[in-house]
Amino acid sequence: MALPGTVTAVSGPARDPWAGTLAPGPPLVPPSAPEAAFRDAMARLAGGVAVVSTLDAVGRDCGITVTAVSSVSLDPPLVLVCVRRGSFMHDALTVADGWALSMLADDQVDLARYAARHRAPGDRDDFSRWAHRRGEASGALVLTGGVAAVECLPSDVVDAGDHAVCIGRVVVAADDTTGERPLVYVDRAYTSLGGTPG
């Protein structure tokens, strides 16, 4: 029996008086790399040059130069191309029934620059000076002077930051392209595998 004025010890684990009194803070998120440094780093990554082409919402041919291109899967055969969200090409690809991806040859620098040019509202593309044909599966222009070309049906569009990743299922791989060496883009310049700048 405890005497008056004494404290009786209670058995069991000691209780932390501060436990549960402080709300956990938000997780620490490291800042993104500065845009200029990121651009400089990615400019060092050599990439093949291609033109993605399709028909816009009113049936006009359009195409842009792209280097963010990759195969995704063999079964089914899938490729991806990245385009800026809100651009005319993004709008065209999201409503297109099909599109083509023409991998350029190292003698097609003028074509690469043409398709990469700035467009004012209402500008139209005219690829008539370069060898091409209408894709039977996609309806898009296939630029046959390149080293390879594929026609795709839309598979998925995934938003990723300020760009969209457009994934297409390859239904035709062209067998009539005439280019020999691929065009490459690195250090903000066109070049070839032989090292001759474009």
C-alpha positions, 0 to 999 in steps of 0.5 A, a space after each residue: 500500500 502506497 503511503 500518502 504523498 508518494 508516487 507509485 511506479 507503473 510497470 511497462 515501457 516508458 512513454 515519450 512525452 513528445 511522441 505524436 505532438 509534431 506533424 510530419 513535414 513535407 518530403 524534401 524534393 530536390 530542385 530541378 536542374 537549371 533549364 540552360 544546363 539541362 539543354 546543354 547536357 542533352 545537346 551532347 546526346 547524338 540522335 537520328 533526325 526524322 520527320 513526323 508527318 500527318 494530315 491536320 484536321 482539315 486534311 492538309 499535309 504537315 510535318 516537323 523535324 524530330 530527334 526525340 524518337 525511339 522504338 518501344 516494343 517489338 510485339 506489337 511493333 511500337 515507336 514513339 515521338 515527342 512533340 511540344 504540347 499545344 503546338 500545331 503538330 501536337 494538335 494534328 497528331 492527337 486527331 490523326 488517323 495515322 502518321 508516318 516517321 521518315 528517318 532522314 539521310 545525311 544529304 537531307 539537311 535542307 529538308 530537316 531545316 525546312 521542317 524545323 522552321 518557325 511557322 506563323 499561324 496559317 502557314 502551310 507545309 509544302 514537301 513537293 521538292 523532296 521525293 515522297 509518296 502518299 502512305 497507303 496505311 497512314 495517309 501521311 507523306 512518306 519521304 522516300 529519300 531518307 534511310 528508312 520510314 514507317 507508317 503508324 496507327 495511333 496507339 497512345 498519347 502520354 502527357 509528359 511535362 511540356 511535351 506529349 509522347 505519341 506512341 504509334 503501332 507500326 503497320 508498314 515499314 517502307 522498302 523503297 527508301 533510297 538514302 544511304 547514311 543517316 543524318 545525325 544531330 549533336 551539339 546543336 548541329 547536323 552531321 553524318 556518321 562520317 563526321 561531315 557537318 551539315 
